[in-house]
Amino acid sequence: MKYKEIKIQDKTIRGFLHEGTGHDIVCIIHGFMGNKADHHFMLRTFGDDICQEGFSVYRFDFLGSGDSDGSFFEEESIKSQIEQCQYIVRQFQKENYKVHLFAFSLGGVIASHVAKKMNVESLFLLSPAGNFDEILFQMTRDSMDESNLEVNGFKINPKLMEESKNFEYFSGIDRYQGPIKIVQGTKDQYVTMESLDNYKKAYTGAEVILIPDADHCFSRISYTESVRKEVHDFYGRIKNLASKE
């Protein structure tokens, strides 16, 4: 694993590259208020699992998050993160990589909108937050007033609130027709079953796995281990299919 920067205009996205074999790379997209390791370092763990199946992996922080440039208040934006992810995909495609996306929570929203526009080889959506507007309202409802919103020490820009209300989460995502797996806990305290149903309607060919009793962040070892099993299964099958072509 080695440190890797990607320059986007005058700012720097920072991340780590797990080097696998061949020319397939999985870009791991973190969630809201997250980073390239995320809750209990699970994205680091899943990155290692994917690499074991023969893929390279790039885990990165969006601008305003983790080690990347910019402040969270100024940078956090659904549209901007889609654009950042598209840029990263293009950079790896220029290096002759076949690009796959693994995404958690709000990252699942980002990945689905990147995949509808770009040539992406596969999608793995973990707790994709197709009701992010509801989640953000739920998280900020105890703030003192609309001009001073915060969640867990993060100051929330009112522009993000407005963007989340107006964003069309499922518009056109059915254009993506490649391999896809969706994994969600049955006791996810943020992402609703209605959101999951909307993803299932859009991705009619998707493999959908429910982890019994698991919360949004799979915050018990047994829940994480269940996700790891699905990660190995998904990427192992993709690698086997590719070897037969």
ABEGO torsion letter per residue (X at the ends): XBBBBBBBEABBBBBBBBBBBEABBBBBBBBBGBBAAEBGGAAAAAAAAAAAAGBBBBBBBBBGBEABBEBAAAABBAAAAAAAAAAAAAAAAAAGBBBBBBBBEAAAAAAAAAAAABBBABBBBBGBBAAAAAAAAAAAAABABAABBBBGGBBBBAAAAAAAAABBAABGAAABABBBBBBBBAABAABBAAAAAAAAAABAABBBBBBBGBBAAGABAAAAAAAAAAAAAAAAAAAAAAAAX
